[in-house]
């Protein structure tokens, strides 16, 4: 995930992917050494089908006023 608000919470990310089989405790939000959030995060899904559906249905959707870019990693 890229483009997250700098104040994003794990709960907001969980809500963003609600219904897509997000794995429990899989959210990793990027932070600089200063503790400020980077605007990036990584999440895991229960299956490749869940991740593909989330990618296609949530691409460029918004959290707050920011649109979110999604990328598949392996």
Backbone as a printed PyTorch tensor [residue, N CA C, xyz], in Angstrom:
tensor([[[  0.8480,  -1.1600,   0.0000],
         [  0.0000,   0.0000,   0.0000],
         [  0.8990,   1.2300,   0.0000]],

        [[  0.5220,   2.1980,  -0.8270],
         [  1.2570,   3.4550,  -0.8570],
         [  0.2600,   4.6060,  -0.9080]],

        [[  0.6030,   5.6960,  -0.2650],
         [ -0.2460,   6.8730,  -0.2700],
         [ -1.1220,   7.0050,   0.9600]],

        [[ -0.8320,   6.2220,   1.9840],
         [ -1.6390,   6.2580,   3.2070],
         [ -1.5080,   7.6110,   3.9120]],

        [[ -2.5640,   8.0500,   4.5960],
         [ -2.4390,   9.2500,   5.4240],
         [ -1.3580,   9.0170,   6.4910]],

        [[ -0.6580,  10.0610,   6.8520],
         [  0.4100,   9.9240,   7.8470],
         [ -0.1070,   9.6630,   9.2480]],

        [[ -1.4180,   9.6880,   9.3990],
         [ -2.0310,   9.3930,  10.6900],
         [ -2.8210,   8.0810,  10.6630]],

        [[ -2.6430,   7.2670,   9.6250],
         [ -3.4330,   6.0400,   9.4570],
         [ -3.2220,   5.0940,  10.6360]],

        [[ -4.2890,   4.3560,  10.9580],
         [ -4.2130,   3.3560,  12.0210],
         [ -4.4490,   1.9720,  11.4170]],

        [[ -4.0660,   0.9570,  12.1620],
         [ -4.3400,  -0.4110,  11.7170],
         [ -5.8320,  -0.6340,  11.5430]],

        [[ -6.6400,  -0.0750,  12.4310],
         [ -8.0980,  -0.2290,  12.3240],
         [ -8.6300,   0.3340,  11.0070]],

        [[ -8.0840,   1.4440,  10.5520],
         [ -8.5170,   2.0200,   9.2730],
         [ -8.1530,   1.1080,   8.1070]],

        [[ -7.0010,   0.4750,   8.1810],
         [ -6.5880,  -0.4550,   7.1270],
         [ -7.4670,  -1.6970,   7.1540]],

        [[ -7.7700,  -2.2040,   8.3380],
         [ -8.6750,  -3.3470,   8.4600],
         [-10.0250,  -3.0060,   7.8360]],

        [[-10.5430,  -1.8330,   8.1240],
         [-11.8290,  -1.4100,   7.5600],
         [-11.7380,  -1.2710,   6.0390]],

        [[-10.6360,  -0.7440,   5.5350],
         [-10.4170,  -0.5730,   4.0950],
         [-10.5200,  -1.9150,   3.3660]],

        [[ -9.9970,  -2.9750,   3.9770],
         [-10.0010,  -4.3000,   3.3530],
         [-11.0840,  -5.2200,   3.9210]],

        [[-12.0670,  -4.6720,   4.5960],
         [-13.1380,  -5.4820,   5.1650],
         [-13.7910,  -6.3470,   4.0760]],

        [[-13.9150,  -7.6430,   4.3680],
         [-14.5420,  -8.5680,   3.4260],
         [-13.5850,  -9.2240,   2.4530]],

        [[-12.2860,  -8.9200,   2.5600],
         [-11.3070,  -9.4730,   1.6220],
         [-10.3600, -10.5030,   2.2340]],

        [[-10.6440, -11.0290,   3.3970],
         [ -9.8080, -12.0850,   3.9800],
         [ -8.4370, -11.6280,   4.4200]],

        [[ -8.3780, -10.4720,   5.0540],
         [ -7.1120,  -9.9630,   5.5750],
         [ -6.6620, -10.8460,   6.7340]],

        [[ -5.3960, -11.2780,   6.7080],
         [ -4.8730, -12.1100,   7.8010],
         [ -4.7420, -11.2890,   9.0750]],

        [[ -5.1230, -11.9020,  10.1940],
         [ -4.9900, -11.2520,  11.4980],
         [ -3.5320, -10.8980,  11.7610]],

        [[ -3.3080,  -9.7270,  12.3310],
         [ -1.9760,  -9.2680,  12.7480],
         [ -0.9540,  -9.2250,  11.6120]],

        [[ -1.4000,  -9.0340,  10.3650],
         [ -0.4590,  -9.0240,   9.2460],
         [ -0.0960,  -7.6180,   8.7840]],

        [[ -0.6900,  -6.6020,   9.3570],
         [ -0.4640,  -5.2330,   8.9030],
         [  0.8630,  -4.7140,   9.4420]],

        [[  1.6950,  -4.2440,   8.5360],
         [  2.9810,  -3.6350,   8.9010],
         [  3.0150,  -2.2420,   8.2890]],

        [[  2.9130,  -1.2210,   9.1430],
         [  2.9090,   0.1680,   8.6920],
         [  4.3410,   0.6950,   8.7700]],

        [[  4.8020,   1.2750,   7.6660],
         [  6.1650,   1.7980,   7.6080],
         [  6.3470,   3.0230,   8.4800]],

        [[  7.5060,   3.0840,   9.1460],
         [  7.8500,   4.2250,   9.9950],
         [  9.3000,   4.6090,   9.7460]],

        [[  9.5430,   5.9100,   9.7640],
         [ 10.9130,   6.4060,   9.7300],
         [ 11.5450,   6.2200,  11.1100]],

        [[ 12.8530,   6.3670,  11.1890],
         [ 13.5270,   6.2150,  12.4870],
         [ 13.0330,   7.2440,  13.5010]],

        [[ 12.5060,   8.3440,  13.0200],
         [ 11.9590,   9.3760,  13.9120],
         [ 10.6030,   8.9790,  14.4940]],

        [[  9.9990,   7.9100,  13.9350],
         [  8.6950,   7.4560,  14.3940],
         [  7.5460,   7.9220,  13.5130]],

        [[  7.8150,   8.8830,  12.6310],
         [  6.7790,   9.3720,  11.7090],
         [  6.4610,   8.2880,  10.6870]],

        [[  5.1680,   8.1630,  10.3360],
         [  4.7450,   7.1570,   9.3640],
         [  5.1850,   7.5530,   7.9620]],

        [[  5.5280,   6.5520,   7.1420],
         [  6.0210,   6.7870,   5.7900],
         [  4.9130,   6.9320,   4.7500]],

        [[  3.7160,   6.4610,   5.0670],
         [  2.6360,   6.4530,   4.0850],
         [  2.5410,   5.1380,   3.3360]],

        [[  3.3700,   4.1680,   3.7200],
         [  3.3780,   2.8400,   3.1040],
         [  3.0050,   1.7840,   4.1380]],

        [[  2.4740,   0.6670,   3.6620],
         [  2.1770,  -0.4640,   4.5470],
         [  2.1540,  -1.7430,   3.7160]],

        [[  2.2960,  -2.8470,   4.4110],
         [  2.2180,  -4.1760,   3.8030],
         [  1.1760,  -4.9660,   4.5820]],

        [[  0.3320,  -5.7080,   3.8500],
         [ -0.6760,  -6.5660,   4.4700],
         [ -0.6520,  -7.9190,   3.7810]],

        [[ -1.1490,  -8.9240,   4.4740],
         [ -1.2610, -10.2720,   3.9100],
         [ -2.7140, -10.7030,   3.9060]],

        [[ -3.0650, -11.5180,   2.9110],
         [ -4.4240, -12.0310,   2.7830],
         [ -4.4260, -13.5370,   2.9770]],

        [[ -5.5990, -14.0830,   3.2660],
         [ -5.7470, -15.5140,   3.4870],
         [ -5.4710, -16.3340,   2.2370]],

        [[ -5.7250, -15.7760,   1.0620],
         [ -5.5250, -16.5280,  -0.1860],
         [ -5.1340, -15.5770,  -1.3050]],

        [[ -4.6010, -16.1390,  -2.3740],
         [ -4.2480, -15.3160,  -3.5320],
         [ -5.4980, -14.7380,  -4.1850]],

        [[ -6.6100, -15.4740,  -4.1080],
         [ -7.8710, -14.9520,  -4.6560],
         [ -8.3130, -13.7040,  -3.9020]],

        [[ -8.2020, -13.7380,  -2.5650],
         [ -8.5580, -12.5680,  -1.7560],
         [ -7.6730, -11.3790,  -2.1230]],

        [[ -6.3850, -11.6210,  -2.2980],
         [ -5.4780, -10.5120,  -2.6130],
         [ -5.7720,  -9.9360,  -3.9940]],

        [[ -6.0790, -10.7780,  -4.9610],
         [ -6.3990, -10.2920,  -6.3110],
         [ -7.6920,  -9.4900,  -6.3180]],

        [[ -8.6940,  -9.9580,  -5.5710],
         [ -9.9560,  -9.2190,  -5.4960],
         [ -9.7550,  -7.8670,  -4.8120]],

        [[ -9.0020,  -7.8570,  -3.7240],
         [ -8.7330,  -6.6040,  -3.0150],
         [ -7.9770,  -5.6360,  -3.9180]],

        [[ -6.9990,  -6.1520,  -4.6480],
         [ -6.2140,  -5.3120,  -5.5530],
         [ -7.1010,  -4.6840,  -6.6230]],

        [[ -7.9790,  -5.4660,  -7.2160],
         [ -8.8130,  -4.9350,  -8.2960],
         [ -9.9460,  -4.0400,  -7.7830]],

        [[-10.4770,  -4.3290,  -6.6110],
         [-11.6310,  -3.5700,  -6.1210],
         [-11.2680,  -2.3760,  -5.2450]],

        [[-10.0680,  -2.3680,  -4.6850],
         [ -9.6850,  -1.2830,  -3.7730],
         [ -8.6320,  -0.3450,  -4.3500]],

        [[ -8.1030,  -0.6540,  -5.5320],
         [ -7.0880,   0.1960,  -6.1590],
         [ -7.6220,   1.6170,  -6.3140]],

        [[ -6.8710,   2.5870,  -5.8290],
         [ -7.1780,   4.0190,  -5.9160],
         [ -8.4170,   4.4340,  -5.1250]],

        [[ -8.9010,   3.5680,  -4.2190],
         [ -9.9500,   3.9780,  -3.2850],
         [ -9.2940,   4.8560,  -2.2190]],

        [[-10.0870,   5.4670,  -1.3710],
         [ -9.5620,   6.4410,  -0.4170],
         [ -9.6320,   5.9740,   1.0390]],

        [[ -8.6310,   6.3890,   1.7680],
         [ -8.6660,   6.3860,   3.2250],
         [ -8.5070,   7.8540,   3.5910]],

        [[ -9.5260,   8.3940,   4.2120],
         [ -9.5260,   9.8360,   4.4670],
         [ -9.5370,  10.5820,   3.1450]],

        [[ -8.6490,  11.5620,   2.9990],
         [ -8.5870,  12.3450,   1.7670],
         [ -7.5380,  11.8340,   0.7800]],

        [[ -6.8620,  10.7300,   1.1220],
         [ -5.7780,  10.1980,   0.2820],
         [ -6.2500,   8.9790,  -0.5000]],

        [[ -5.9020,   8.9240,  -1.8000],
         [ -6.1920,   7.7080,  -2.5500],
         [ -5.0210,   6.7550,  -2.3860]],

        [[ -5.3290,   5.4840,  -2.3580],
         [ -4.3510,   4.4550,  -2.0230],
         [ -3.9700,   3.6630,  -3.2590]],

        [[ -2.6710,   3.5170,  -3.4830],
         [ -2.1540,   2.6820,  -4.5640],
         [ -1.7950,   1.3180,  -3.9720]],

        [[ -2.1900,   0.2660,  -4.6610],
         [ -1.9090,  -1.0880,  -4.1970],
         [ -0.9950,  -1.8000,  -5.1690]],

        [[ -0.1000,  -2.6080,  -4.6320],
         [  0.8440,  -3.3720,  -5.4140],
         [  0.9100,  -4.7870,  -4.8630]],

        [[  1.0370,  -5.7450,  -5.7400],
         [  1.1910,  -7.1240,  -5.3000],
         [  2.6740,  -7.4150,  -5.1420]],

        [[  3.0250,  -8.0290,  -4.0260],
         [  4.4200,  -8.4310,  -3.8020],
         [  4.4440,  -9.9380,  -3.6040]],

        [[  5.6080, -10.5040,  -3.7790],
         [  5.7160, -11.9530,  -3.5760],
         [  6.8970, -12.2780,  -2.6990]]])
